[in-house]
Structures are given as C-alpha cells and as structure tokens.
Amino acid sequence: MRTDDAADKPGSERVLHGLGVSPGIAVGPAFVSDGGEIAVPEYRVAADCVEAERERFAGALAASLKQLKKLKGKAAALPDSAAEEMGYLLDAHIAMLTNSRLVRGVARRIAEERVNAERAVQMEIGEIGDRFAAMGDAYLAARGEDIRVVGARLIRNLTKTPYAALQHVAEGAVILAEELTPADTALMDPRRVAGFAAVLGGPEGHTAIMARALGLPAVLGVAGLLTQVAPGDTVILDGTEGAVVINPRRETIARYEALRETLEREVRQLSRLRRLPAVTRDAVEITLQANLELPRELEQALAAGAQGLGLVRSEFLYMNREDLPDEEEQFEAYRGLVRGMGGRPVTIRTLDVGGDKLAAPLADMQGGEGANPALGLRAIRLSLRDRRLLDAQLGAMLRAGAEGPMRILLPMISSVDEIRKVREALAQVARRLKRRGVKIADPPPPLGVMIEIPGAALAADALAAESDFFAIGTNDLIQYTLAIDRSDEQVAHLYNPLHPAVLRLIQFAVEAALRARIGVSLCGEMAGDPRFTALLLGLGIRDLSMAPGKIGRVKQRVRALDLVAATRRARAIMDQLDDARIASLLDDFNDLA
C-alpha cells in the first residue's frame, strides 16, 4: 500500500462515486485489470462458411459498439473537462467500428483470405498500427494505439474472453476493472482480495449478488474509474456509500480504517444472535435460511445460524470451464452440501443460465445470444429443451436427496405444463436409477417453482395446484415487472422493490400458496434487507432466504417486531397506489418499532 508523502500532496486525493453494492471497507493497492493477453486462434474458413464467419464478426462488432455507447453514457457523469475528454476518446473508438477501414479490412480478409474473424482483426489492426507508427508523428502513433485497443475489444467479444485478468492479483489488492462478470467474481478469494470496483454493473445483478455472498466490499457503476488510477495507487473502497478514494490522504485512510473497525465490531455483535431463535415479540417463529452462490459459503451459512439452505444456485458447477458437469460431479457437490447442513433442509435450483462465463457448450445449446437474453432460451426452458442437461441435474439431486432433506426448485416457470414435464422427467430418471440399483430419495424430493415472472404470480393458483412449494424470486420479478435491467447502472435508480405492482404480485403468490396449503418462501435480495422484513412478514411470509452475511441483521429485526402490528401496517401499505407513500408508511413503522 502506498502511504508515502505523494498521498498527502494537496489535490492528489480523488473521490469517485458509484453504486455501493456490497457493504464494507477495503483499503489496498490498486490492481487495474486491462483484460490481459488474449490468445487469438488462427484457422482457415471453408468457402461455404465465409458468410457465417462474417456474421460472427458482425455480432462482435455490434456488441463492441453497444459496450462503447454504454461507457459513453457513464462518462457523462464525470466532471465537465473529464467528461469532454472521455467523450472524444469514446467517439473516436465508436467511429473506428462504424464503416471504417478497420471494419472493411476485416470483412475483406475473411472473404478473400478465408481466415477466421479473430485472426483477421489481429492482422488488420497490426497493419494499420504499423502504418501509423511509421509516419513518425506522435498524434498518429496515439491513434495507432487506439486502433489496438478497439481491436482488442473486438477480439474479446469474438473469443468471449472476460475483460478481467485476475490471475496475478497481489494479496490485499483492490481490483478495478471496466466490467466484472459473476464468474470473474467467483474466482476471487476473499482472503486475498480486499474488494473490487468496476465502471459497469448495477446493485441487483449477479456480480453484486456474488460480491455480497463472498463478503467482498464492492462498488459498481463508477464513471471514469480507469482513467483516474494507476496500478499500485492506494485505493479506499466504501461498498456501503459507493465511494472509491484514489491516493487518499493519511487522515482519510485513518478515518476509513476507524469506520472499518466499527463495522467489524457490529458484525461481531450480530454474531451473538446466532444461537437465538428468529421469533417475533408476539412469539411467532420465522425461518431464516441462506442463499448459496458457491459451496465455500457453507461455513458462513452455518456460522450465521442458517436454518437451512433456501436457495442453492447450481450455476457454480458450470462456471469457468469448457465442458459440462456430469451427473456424478453434480451429485458429489450436492451431497457435500446436504451432509454439511446436518439434517437442515437444502433447496437446490436447477440451472438458471445467465450467460456469464458459463460452460461453452451451454452457449451452443442456446444457439447464440438472442436480442434479449433475459427473455430467451434460459433456465427451465433450456433444461427442458435438452433432456441430457435436465436428466443429469435431476439424477444428481435424486441421489443427493437420499443423504438428507432436500428440495428441487425450478427457475423461470411460466406454465403448469412446464412443471408437469419436469415431474415426468423426474419419474423417468428415478426409474432408471432404481433399475441400476442406485440409492435415491424415496419418495422423491418436493418439487417447487420460482415465482419470478409476472405471469407466474398472476397464475399462482394454477401453479400451486401442481407444486409442492413456492419460492418468490424478487430480483427477477422486479426486473420483469418494471422492465429494468438490474445489472445496468444507468437505470438502477428505477429498480424499486416497493412499486405497487411488485407488492401486489408478491401478495398474489403468497395468498395462492396459503390457499393451496403449500410452503412459500422469499429468496430474493429483499429477504436480506431489514427495511422490508416487517412488510414481508405482514404479507404472510414466514420463510426468508438470504446471503449468509445478512441473517444476523434480519434476525435482529424479526426479534424486535410485533407481527400483529406488522400485519396491520402491511394491509395499510397494500391500500396505497403511490410508491413514495408506501415507502413513507414502511419507514415510519420501522422507525417506531
């Protein structure tokens, strides 16, 4: 960490602001991700595949332009002079990808020399860059470097290489990048990495969720982040307030280190609640379970006093690899979780593909990224389309269910037909395993559905008749209801859990489950925010599942609540039409309780 006199020079300290997505304070040297070296494949394209290769290049071109335009939107939030300078640079990069010599040259090489698109880009940027350098002009040499930067972006998109290169991060470093995927975050070791910040991303995206799961302080949506810092600069990251301080003064470091000690002391105080029950003041017991992104969070869940695993996201098995996990590998992973929970229930969700550095074969199954991946072939739709994918998951879950209490959760369900098809597949897989003499859960694990699509919430009575339980996924439910991309920092302020439409959909689902006498839990990010606890319990929910680090604060809130009063306030809230009035009623209740 640099704490030399340079940090104390007047005006050297710079404070940038973004979205605090994972609480905590990190202080350490900056590790600035530049994407790393990209391995460029080279092969000859068959004559009848040339057009397909040009279309692949066009797709990477469109993705690159979209990224640059998004960055330009973020740059507008910078101070005037910096915004202008960054805008000029990004405009230049956009122009290089718009009917330019680079674009025409790559298309020509693919068609005439029949080389793959990545190699064609590499060849073209090399030739253009060399010509600029040969002119002996500093300005033109800089433009040549811009060409190489733009070309690297194209190659990353063609090869689907993640932007971050995190293999050589120094211990205690703060990672700074343009963008970090959930799978990038999954590779971070909280014992080595102090925290991270990125230009792109929103508070409810899976990168943010992963950061919270790992307990890593994180700030996303930081305009101008990579133009303000050099590798090794001392950086303070405040994941609660959304601040990134570059080259802080000594007194600033001292202030934040004191704040970090205060936060750590609060965590220790909350840990004392671990062995106490989550019971309201009027003696109603509430179940608090943990969401798991990665198996290594199991210890955190147990340490927090989780009464079960309410949501195990199975995507960890498909991250950062080139092949698909077979039934045996999945079984071993799930058996470890079931045994580790020592008789507490474990709910495992079948694969919910998000497209973030998951196994390459999944991209082939999806047939490429559609115009709107969030609404495309993903989650249960993909699993039902390719039974090999679904059967391996169900086989592993049936076998793990013989080791202890386990439930199967289906994501993105929109119709009863999908539930029936999965039940049929489950029965078929069970028969196959029994014929082989494999020990499985008997009877089969309960089969539940995620309520995360507005249509599912509105049809909750029909779904309840076919389901063993509901799990309300508020992250996607809010996204789909309000037409908000929850990973987009430009519209993050519109992501509103207290929107009347969202609350009514939650209410519909809860009441349908209660009528059908099936269990209902809530496992989205709302579950882990004490601000919403009284409202959710007042709506009839008695089972909340959240990141392990959130359990202590929510338990503290539960134990301070009178459920009768919370129910009365929830009814008053549901009579409101204005989200500002809803927020006021809820916050007033929280202040009084």
C-alpha positions as CSV (number, residue, x, y, z in Angstrom):
1,M,0.0,0.0,0.0
2,R,1.4,3.4,-0.9
3,T,1.3,5.7,2.2
4,D,4.2,8.0,1.2
5,D,4.2,11.7,1.0
6,A,2.7,11.7,-2.5
7,A,-0.5,10.7,-1.0
8,D,-0.5,13.9,1.1
9,K,0.1,16.4,-1.7
10,P,-2.8,18.9,-2.0
11,G,-5.3,17.9,-4.6
12,S,-3.8,14.4,-5.1
13,E,-6.7,12.7,-3.4
14,R,-9.6,12.0,-5.7
15,V,-13.1,10.7,-4.8
16,L,-15.2,8.9,-7.4
17,H,-18.8,7.8,-6.8
18,G,-20.8,4.8,-7.9
19,L,-23.3,2.3,-6.6
20,G,-22.4,0.6,-3.3
21,V,-23.5,-3.0,-4.0
22,S,-21.7,-4.9,-1.2
23,P,-21.0,-3.3,2.2
24,G,-17.7,-3.0,3.8
25,I,-14.4,-1.0,3.7
26,A,-11.4,-2.1,1.7
27,V,-8.0,-0.3,1.7
28,G,-5.2,-1.6,-0.5
29,P,-3.1,-1.2,-3.7
30,A,-5.0,-0.9,-7.0
31,F,-4.9,-3.9,-9.4
32,V,-6.0,-2.4,-12.6
33,S,-7.4,-5.0,-15.0
34,D,-6.6,-4.3,-18.6
35,G,-8.0,-7.5,-19.9
36,G,-4.7,-9.4,-20.1
37,E,-3.2,-11.1,-23.2
38,I,-5.8,-12.7,-25.4
39,A,-4.9,-15.9,-27.2
40,V,-6.0,-15.5,-30.8
41,P,-6.9,-18.7,-32.6
42,E,-6.0,-19.0,-36.3
43,Y,-7.7,-21.3,-38.8
44,R,-8.9,-21.4,-42.4
45,V,-12.6,-20.9,-43.0
46,A,-14.3,-23.2,-45.6
47,A,-15.7,-21.5,-48.6
48,D,-19.3,-22.3,-47.6
49,C,-18.7,-20.9,-44.1
50,V,-17.4,-17.5,-45.1
51,E,-20.8,-15.8,-44.8
52,A,-21.3,-17.3,-41.3
53,E,-17.9,-16.1,-40.2
54,R,-18.7,-12.6,-41.4
55,E,-21.9,-12.7,-39.5
56,R,-20.0,-13.7,-36.4
57,F,-17.7,-10.7,-36.9
58,A,-20.8,-8.5,-37.3
59,G,-22.2,-9.8,-34.0
60,A,-18.9,-9.0,-32.2
61,L,-18.9,-5.5,-33.9
62,A,-22.5,-4.8,-32.6
63,A,-21.5,-6.0,-29.1
64,S,-18.4,-3.7,-29.1
65,L,-20.4,-0.7,-30.2
66,K,-23.0,-1.4,-27.5
67,Q,-20.3,-1.5,-24.9
68,L,-18.7,1.7,-26.0
69,K,-22.0,3.6,-26.2
70,K,-22.8,2.4,-22.7
71,L,-19.4,3.6,-21.5
72,K,-20.1,7.0,-23.2
73,G,-23.3,7.3,-21.2
74,K,-21.4,6.7,-18.0
75,A,-18.7,9.2,-18.9
76,A,-21.3,11.9,-19.0
77,A,-21.4,11.7,-15.2
78,L,-17.7,12.8,-14.9
79,P,-16.7,16.4,-14.2
80,D,-17.0,18.7,-17.3
81,S,-13.4,18.6,-18.5
82,A,-13.0,14.8,-17.9
83,A,-16.4,14.1,-19.5
84,E,-15.5,16.0,-22.6
85,E,-12.1,14.3,-22.9
86,M,-13.5,10.9,-22.3
87,G,-16.4,11.6,-24.7
88,Y,-13.9,12.5,-27.5
89,L,-12.0,9.3,-26.9
90,L,-15.1,7.1,-27.0
91,D,-16.4,8.8,-30.0
92,A,-13.2,8.0,-31.8
93,H,-13.4,4.4,-30.8
94,I,-17.0,4.2,-32.0
95,A,-16.0,5.8,-35.3
96,M,-13.4,3.1,-35.7
97,L,-16.1,0.5,-35.6
98,T,-18.5,2.2,-37.9
99,N,-17.9,1.5,-41.6
100,S,-14.2,2.3,-41.1
101,R,-11.1,1.0,-42.8
102,L,-10.7,-1.5,-39.9
103,V,-14.2,-2.9,-40.4
104,R,-14.0,-3.1,-44.2
105,G,-10.5,-4.6,-44.0
106,V,-11.6,-7.4,-41.6
107,A,-14.6,-8.2,-43.7
108,R,-12.3,-8.4,-46.8
109,R,-9.8,-10.6,-45.2
110,I,-12.5,-13.1,-44.1
111,A,-13.9,-13.2,-47.6
112,E,-10.7,-13.2,-49.7
113,E,-8.1,-14.8,-47.4
114,R,-10.6,-17.0,-45.7
115,V,-9.2,-16.6,-42.2
116,N,-11.2,-16.7,-39.0
117,A,-12.5,-13.3,-37.8
118,E,-10.2,-13.1,-34.7
119,R,-7.1,-13.6,-36.9
120,A,-8.5,-11.1,-39.5
121,V,-8.9,-8.5,-36.8
122,Q,-5.4,-9.1,-35.5
123,M,-3.9,-8.8,-38.9
124,E,-5.8,-5.7,-39.8
125,I,-5.0,-3.8,-36.6
126,G,-1.4,-4.8,-36.9
127,E,-1.1,-3.4,-40.4
128,I,-2.9,-0.2,-39.6
129,G,-1.0,0.3,-36.4
130,D,2.4,-0.2,-38.1
131,R,1.5,2.4,-40.8
132,F,0.6,5.0,-38.2
133,A,3.8,4.3,-36.3
134,A,5.9,4.6,-39.5
135,M,4.7,8.1,-40.0
136,G,6.8,9.3,-37.1
137,D,4.0,11.6,-35.7
138,A,3.2,11.4,-32.0
139,Y,-0.5,12.1,-32.6
140,L,-0.8,9.4,-35.3
141,A,1.1,7.0,-33.1
142,A,-1.5,7.5,-30.4
143,R,-4.3,6.8,-32.9
144,G,-2.5,3.6,-33.7
145,E,-2.7,2.6,-30.0
146,D,-6.4,3.5,-30.1
147,I,-6.8,1.0,-33.0
148,R,-5.1,-1.7,-31.0
149,V,-7.4,-1.0,-28.0
150,V,-10.5,-1.2,-30.2
151,G,-9.2,-4.3,-31.9
152,A,-8.6,-6.0,-28.5
153,R,-12.3,-5.3,-27.6
154,L,-13.4,-6.9,-30.9
155,I,-11.2,-10.0,-30.2
156,R,-12.5,-10.3,-26.6
157,N,-16.1,-10.3,-27.9
158,L,-15.2,-12.8,-30.7
159,T,-13.5,-15.2,-28.3
160,K,-15.9,-14.4,-25.4
161,T,-12.8,-13.7,-23.3
162,P,-13.7,-12.0,-20.0
163,Y,-12.4,-8.4,-19.7
164,A,-10.7,-9.0,-16.3
165,A,-7.4,-10.8,-16.0
166,L,-7.2,-11.8,-12.3
167,Q,-4.5,-14.5,-12.3
168,H,-1.8,-12.3,-10.7
169,V,-3.6,-10.2,-8.1
170,A,-1.4,-9.3,-5.2
171,E,-2.6,-10.1,-1.7
172,G,-4.8,-7.4,-0.2
173,A,-5.3,-5.7,-3.6
174,V,-8.4,-3.8,-4.7
175,I,-9.4,-4.9,-8.2
176,L,-10.5,-2.2,-10.6
177,A,-12.0,-3.1,-14.0
178,E,-14.3,-2.0,-16.8
179,E,-16.6,-4.9,-16.1
180,L,-16.6,-8.0,-13.9
181,T,-18.9,-11.0,-14.5
182,P,-20.3,-13.2,-11.8
183,A,-17.9,-15.9,-12.8
184,D,-15.0,-13.4,-12.6
185,T,-16.1,-12.7,-9.0
186,A,-16.4,-16.4,-8.2
187,L,-12.7,-16.7,-8.8
188,M,-11.9,-14.1,-6.1
189,D,-10.6,-15.4,-2.8
190,P,-11.8,-13.1,0.0
191,R,-8.6,-14.0,1.9
192,R,-6.5,-12.4,-0.8
193,V,-8.7,-9.8,-2.5
194,A,-9.8,-6.8,-0.4
195,G,-12.6,-5.7,-2.7
196,F,-13.4,-4.5,-6.2
197,A,-14.9,-1.7,-8.3
198,A,-16.0,-1.5,-11.9
199,V,-17.2,1.0,-14.4
200,L,-20.3,-1.1,-15.4
201,G,-22.8,-3.0,-13.3
202,G,-25.8,-2.5,-11.0
203,P,-26.7,-3.4,-7.5
204,E,-29.1,-6.2,-8.2
205,G,-27.1,-8.0,-10.9
206,H,-25.4,-11.4,-10.2
207,T,-21.9,-9.8,-9.9
208,A,-23.3,-7.7,-7.0
209,I,-25.0,-10.8,-5.5
210,M,-21.8,-12.8,-5.7
211,A,-19.9,-10.0,-4.0
212,R,-22.3,-9.9,-1.1
213,A,-22.2,-13.7,-0.9
214,L,-18.4,-13.6,-0.6
215,G,-18.4,-10.7,1.8
216,L,-16.3,-8.6,-0.6
217,P,-16.8,-4.8,-0.5
218,A,-17.8,-3.7,-4.0
219,V,-18.7,-0.5,-5.9
220,L,-20.1,-0.7,-9.4
221,G,-21.1,2.0,-12.0
222,V,-18.1,4.2,-11.3
223,A,-17.7,6.6,-14.1
224,G,-14.1,7.4,-15.2
225,L,-12.7,4.8,-12.8
226,L,-9.9,3.5,-15.1
227,T,-8.8,7.0,-16.3
228,Q,-8.2,8.2,-12.7
229,V,-5.9,5.5,-11.3
230,A,-2.6,3.8,-11.9
231,P,-1.6,0.2,-10.8
232,G,-0.3,0.3,-7.3
233,D,-2.1,3.5,-6.3
234,T,-3.6,3.3,-2.8
235,V,-7.3,2.9,-3.0
236,I,-10.1,3.0,-0.4
237,L,-13.3,1.4,-1.4
238,D,-16.5,2.0,0.5
239,G,-19.1,-0.6,-0.5
240,T,-21.8,0.9,1.7
241,E,-21.7,4.5,0.5
242,G,-20.5,3.7,-3.1
243,A,-17.3,5.7,-2.9
244,V,-13.8,5.0,-4.4
245,V,-11.0,7.2,-3.0
246,I,-7.8,7.2,-5.0
247,N,-4.5,8.2,-3.4
248,P,-6.2,9.1,-0.1
249,R,-4.5,11.4,2.4
250,R,-3.3,10.0,5.6
251,E,-6.2,11.3,7.6
252,T,-8.6,9.9,5.1
253,I,-7.1,6.4,5.5
254,A,-7.2,6.8,9.3
255,R,-10.9,7.8,9.1
256,Y,-11.9,4.8,6.9
257,E,-9.9,2.3,9.0
258,A,-11.7,3.5,12.0
259,L,-15.0,3.0,10.2
260,R,-14.0,-0.5,9.2
261,E,-13.3,-1.3,12.8
262,T,-16.7,0.0,13.7
263,L,-18.4,-2.2,11.0
264,E,-16.4,-5.3,12.1
265,R,-17.5,-4.6,15.7
266,E,-21.2,-4.5,14.6
267,V,-20.7,-7.8,12.8
268,R,-19.3,-9.4,16.0
269,Q,-22.3,-8.2,18.0
270,L,-24.7,-9.6,15.5
271,S,-23.0,-12.9,15.5
272,R,-24.1,-13.3,19.2
273,L,-27.6,-13.8,17.8
274,R,-26.5,-17.0,16.1
275,R,-27.9,-19.4,18.6
276,L,-31.1,-17.4,19.4
277,P,-34.3,-18.2,17.6
278,A,-35.9,-15.8,15.0
279,V,-39.0,-15.2,17.0
280,T,-41.2,-12.1,16.9
281,R,-42.1,-10.3,20.2
282,D,-45.6,-11.9,20.0
283,A,-44.0,-15.4,19.7
284,V,-44.3,-16.2,16.0
285,E,-41.3,-18.2,14.7
286,I,-39.8,-17.2,11.4
287,T,-37.5,-19.4,9.4
288,L,-34.2,-17.7,8.2
289,Q,-32.3,-19.7,5.6
290,A,-29.2,-19.0,3.5
291,N,-28.8,-18.5,-0.3
292,L,-25.6,-20.1,-1.6
293,E,-23.7,-19.0,-4.7
294,L,-20.6,-21.2,-4.1
295,P,-20.1,-24.3,-1.9
296,R,-17.4,-22.5,0.1
297,E,-20.2,-20.3,1.6
298,L,-21.5,-23.3,3.6
299,E,-19.3,-22.5,6.6
300,Q,-20.6,-18.9,6.5
301,A,-24.2,-20.2,6.5
302,L,-23.6,-22.4,9.5
303,A,-21.7,-19.7,11.3
304,A,-24.7,-17.3,10.8
305,G,-27.1,-19.8,12.2
306,A,-29.0,-20.5,9.0
307,Q,-31.9,-23.0,9.5
308,G,-31.4,-24.4,6.0
309,L,-30.3,-23.5,2.5
310,G,-33.3,-21.9,0.9
311,L,-31.6,-21.4,-2.5
312,V,-28.5,-23.1,-3.8
313,R,-27.7,-21.6,-7.2
314,S,-26.4,-24.6,-9.3
315,E,-24.6,-22.3,-11.8
316,F,-21.3,-22.6,-9.9
317,L,-20.9,-26.0,-11.4
318,Y,-20.9,-24.6,-14.9
319,M,-18.6,-21.6,-14.4
320,N,-15.1,-21.1,-15.9
321,R,-14.9,-24.4,-17.8
322,E,-15.1,-25.7,-21.3
323,D,-17.2,-28.8,-20.6
324,L,-20.5,-29.7,-18.8
325,P,-20.5,-31.3,-15.4
326,D,-21.8,-34.9,-15.5
327,E,-24.3,-36.4,-13.1
328,E,-21.5,-37.8,-10.8
329,E,-19.8,-34.4,-10.4
330,Q,-23.1,-32.7,-9.6
331,F,-24.0,-35.5,-7.1
332,E,-20.7,-35.1,-5.3
333,A,-21.2,-31.3,-5.0
334,Y,-24.8,-31.6,-3.8
335,R,-24.1,-34.5,-1.4
336,G,-21.4,-32.3,0.3
337,L,-24.0,-29.6,0.9
338,V,-26.7,-31.9,2.2
339,R,-24.3,-33.6,4.5
340,G,-22.7,-30.4,5.6
341,M,-26.1,-29.0,6.7
342,G,-26.5,-31.9,9.1
343,G,-30.2,-32.6,8.6
344,R,-31.3,-29.0,7.9
345,P,-33.2,-28.7,4.6
346,V,-31.4,-27.9,1.3
347,T,-33.2,-26.4,-1.7
348,I,-31.3,-26.7,-5.0
349,R,-32.4,-24.8,-8.0
350,T,-31.9,-26.3,-11.4
351,L,-29.6,-24.5,-13.8
352,D,-30.6,-20.9,-14.5
353,V,-28.2,-19.8,-17.2
354,G,-27.2,-16.2,-17.1
355,G,-24.6,-16.2,-19.9
356,D,-21.7,-15.1,-17.7
357,K,-18.7,-17.2,-18.5
358,L,-20.6,-20.4,-18.1
359,A,-19.5,-23.7,-19.8
360,A,-19.0,-23.1,-23.5
361,P,-21.3,-26.0,-24.6
362,L,-24.3,-24.1,-23.0
363,A,-23.8,-21.3,-25.4
364,D,-24.0,-23.8,-28.3
365,M,-27.2,-25.2,-26.8
366,Q,-28.7,-21.7,-26.6
367,G,-27.9,-21.2,-30.2
368,G,-26.1,-17.9,-29.5
369,E,-27.2,-14.9,-27.6
370,G,-30.6,-13.5,-28.7
371,A,-31.7,-9.9,-29.0
372,N,-32.8,-10.1,-25.3
373,P,-31.1,-12.9,-23.4
374,A,-33.2,-12.3,-20.3
375,L,-36.3,-13.2,-22.2
376,G,-34.8,-16.0,-24.3
377,L,-33.8,-19.7,-24.1
378,R,-32.7,-19.9,-20.5
379,A,-33.4,-21.5,-17.1
380,I,-36.1,-24.3,-17.2
381,R,-36.7,-23.6,-20.9
382,L,-33.2,-24.7,-21.8
383,S,-33.2,-27.7,-19.5
384,L,-36.5,-28.9,-21.0
385,R,-35.2,-28.4,-24.5
386,D,-32.2,-30.6,-23.9
387,R,-33.1,-33.5,-21.7
388,R,-29.5,-34.6,-21.3
389,L,-28.9,-31.4,-19.4
390,L,-32.1,-31.8,-17.3
391,D,-31.7,-35.5,-16.6
392,A,-28.1,-35.1,-15.3
393,Q,-29.3,-32.4,-12.9
394,L,-32.3,-34.4,-11.7
395,G,-30.3,-37.6,-11.3
396,A,-27.8,-35.9,-9.1
397,M,-30.5,-34.3,-7.0
398,L,-32.4,-37.6,-6.5
399,R,-29.2,-39.2,-5.3
400,A,-28.2,-36.3,-3.0
401,G,-31.8,-36.4,-1.6
402,A,-31.0,-39.8,-0.1
403,E,-28.4,-38.2,2.1
404,G,-30.8,-35.8,3.9
405,P,-33.8,-33.4,3.4
406,M,-33.6,-31.8,0.0
407,R,-36.0,-30.0,-2.3
408,I,-35.8,-29.2,-6.1
409,L,-36.6,-25.7,-7.3
410,L,-37.4,-24.8,-10.9
411,P,-36.5,-21.4,-12.2
412,M,-38.4,-19.2,-14.6
413,I,-41.6,-21.3,-14.6
414,S,-44.4,-19.7,-16.6
415,S,-46.9,-22.5,-17.0
416,V,-48.2,-25.7,-15.4
417,D,-47.2,-27.6,-18.5
418,E,-43.5,-27.0,-17.6
419,I,-44.0,-28.4,-14.1
420,R,-45.7,-31.5,-15.5
421,K,-42.9,-32.1,-17.9
422,V,-40.3,-31.9,-15.2
423,R,-42.3,-34.2,-12.9
424,E,-42.4,-36.7,-15.8
425,A,-38.7,-36.4,-16.3
426,L,-38.1,-36.8,-12.6
427,A,-40.1,-40.0,-12.6
428,Q,-38.3,-41.4,-15.6
429,V,-34.8,-40.6,-14.1
430,A,-35.9,-42.2,-10.8
431,R,-36.9,-45.4,-12.6
432,R,-33.6,-45.5,-14.4
433,L,-31.6,-45.1,-11.3
434,K,-33.7,-47.7,-9.4
435,R,-33.1,-50.2,-12.2
436,R,-29.4,-49.6,-11.8
437,G,-29.7,-50.2,-8.0
438,V,-28.7,-46.6,-7.2
439,K,-29.8,-45.3,-3.9
440,I,-32.2,-42.3,-4.3
441,A,-34.6,-40.2,-2.2
442,D,-37.9,-42.2,-1.7
443,P,-40.3,-40.5,-2.0
444,P,-38.7,-38.1,-4.5
445,P,-37.8,-34.6,-3.2
446,P,-40.5,-32.0,-3.2
447,L,-40.7,-30.0,-6.4
448,G,-41.2,-26.3,-6.2
449,V,-41.3,-23.3,-8.6
450,M,-39.7,-19.9,-8.5
451,I,-42.3,-17.1,-8.8
452,E,-40.2,-14.6,-10.7
453,I,-42.2,-13.9,-13.8
454,P,-45.3,-11.6,-13.5
455,G,-47.4,-14.2,-15.4
456,A,-46.4,-16.8,-12.9
457,A,-47.5,-14.6,-10.0
458,L,-50.8,-13.9,-11.7
459,A,-51.4,-17.6,-12.4
460,A,-50.2,-18.6,-8.9
461,D,-53.4,-20.6,-8.1
462,A,-52.9,-22.8,-11.1
463,L,-49.2,-23.3,-10.4
464,A,-49.8,-24.0,-6.7
465,A,-52.1,-26.9,-7.7
466,E,-49.1,-28.6,-9.4
467,S,-46.3,-27.5,-7.0
468,D,-45.1,-28.7,-3.6
469,F,-43.9,-25.2,-2.6
470,F,-43.2,-21.7,-3.9
471,A,-40.0,-19.6,-3.7
472,I,-40.6,-16.0,-4.7
473,G,-37.5,-14.6,-6.5
474,T,-37.9,-10.9,-6.2
475,N,-34.8,-10.0,-8.2
476,D,-36.2,-11.1,-11.5
477,L,-39.8,-10.4,-10.5
478,I,-38.9,-6.7,-10.1
479,Q,-36.8,-6.7,-13.3
480,Y,-39.6,-8.2,-15.4
481,T,-42.4,-6.2,-13.8
482,L,-40.7,-2.8,-14.2
483,A,-38.8,-3.6,-17.4
484,I,-35.5,-2.7,-15.7
485,D,-32.2,-4.4,-16.5
486,R,-31.0,-5.0,-12.9
487,S,-27.3,-5.1,-14.0
488,D,-27.5,-1.7,-15.8
489,E,-26.2,1.1,-13.6
490,Q,-27.9,3.7,-15.9
491,V,-31.4,2.6,-14.8
492,A,-30.5,1.2,-11.4
493,H,-32.4,4.1,-9.7
494,L,-35.7,2.8,-11.3
495,Y,-35.3,-0.6,-9.7
496,N,-37.9,-0.3,-6.9
497,P,-39.0,-3.2,-4.7
498,L,-41.8,-1.0,-3.2
499,H,-43.5,-0.4,-6.5
500,P,-47.2,-1.2,-6.0
501,A,-47.2,-3.7,-8.9
502,V,-44.4,-5.6,-7.4
503,L,-46.0,-5.8,-4.0
504,R,-49.3,-6.9,-5.5
505,L,-47.6,-9.8,-7.4
506,I,-45.9,-10.9,-4.2
507,Q,-49.2,-10.8,-2.4
508,F,-51.0,-12.8,-5.1
509,A,-48.3,-15.5,-4.9
510,V,-48.3,-15.7,-1.1
511,E,-52.1,-15.9,-0.9
512,A,-52.3,-18.6,-3.6
513,A,-49.7,-20.7,-1.7
514,L,-51.6,-20.2,1.6
515,R,-54.9,-21.3,-0.1
516,A,-53.2,-24.4,-1.5
517,R,-51.5,-25.1,1.8
518,I,-48.1,-25.3,0.3
519,G,-44.9,-23.6,1.7
520,V,-43.9,-20.2,0.4
521,S,-40.5,-18.6,0.9
522,L,-38.9,-15.4,-0.4
523,C,-35.4,-15.7,-1.6
524,G,-34.6,-12.5,-3.5
525,E,-32.5,-9.6,-2.2
526,M,-35.5,-8.2,-0.5
527,A,-35.3,-11.0,2.0
528,G,-31.9,-9.9,3.3
529,D,-32.8,-6.2,3.8
530,P,-34.2,-5.4,7.3
531,R,-36.0,-2.5,5.8
532,F,-38.5,-4.9,4.2
533,T,-38.8,-7.5,6.9
534,A,-41.9,-6.1,8.6
535,L,-43.7,-5.8,5.3
536,L,-42.9,-9.3,4.1
537,L,-43.9,-10.9,7.3
538,G,-47.0,-8.8,7.4
539,L,-47.9,-10.1,3.9
540,G,-47.9,-13.7,5.3
541,I,-44.3,-14.9,4.5
542,R,-42.7,-16.9,7.3
543,D,-39.6,-18.2,5.5
544,L,-36.9,-15.8,4.3
545,S,-33.7,-16.9,2.5
546,M,-30.7,-14.5,2.0
547,A,-26.9,-14.2,1.8
548,P,-25.4,-15.7,5.0
549,G,-24.0,-12.3,6.0
550,K,-27.5,-10.8,6.1
551,I,-29.0,-13.3,8.5
552,G,-27.9,-11.5,11.7
553,R,-29.4,-8.2,10.8
554,V,-32.7,-9.7,9.7
555,K,-32.9,-11.8,12.8
556,Q,-32.3,-8.7,14.9
557,R,-35.2,-7.0,13.1
558,V,-37.5,-10.1,13.5
559,R,-36.9,-10.3,17.2
560,A,-37.8,-6.6,17.6
561,L,-41.1,-6.9,15.7
562,D,-44.7,-7.3,16.8
563,L,-46.2,-9.4,14.0
564,V,-49.8,-8.2,14.6
565,A,-48.7,-4.6,14.2
566,A,-46.6,-5.5,11.1
567,T,-49.7,-7.2,9.6
568,R,-51.8,-4.1,10.2
569,R,-49.2,-1.9,8.6
570,A,-48.8,-4.3,5.6
571,R,-52.6,-4.0,5.0
572,A,-52.4,-0.3,5.1
573,I,-49.5,-0.3,2.6
574,M,-51.3,-2.6,0.2
575,D,-54.1,0.0,0.0
576,Q,-51.7,2.6,-1.4
577,L,-51.2,3.5,-5.0
578,D,-48.1,5.6,-4.7
579,D,-44.7,4.1,-4.1
580,A,-43.5,7.2,-2.3
581,R,-46.4,6.9,0.2
582,I,-45.6,3.2,0.5
583,A,-42.0,3.9,1.4
584,S,-43.1,6.6,3.9
585,L,-45.5,4.2,5.7
586,L,-42.9,1.4,5.9
587,D,-40.1,3.7,7.0
588,D,-42.2,5.3,9.7
589,F,-43.2,1.9,11.0
590,N,-39.5,0.8,11.1
591,D,-38.6,4.0,13.0
592,L,-41.2,3.3,15.6
593,A,-40.6,-0.4,16.0
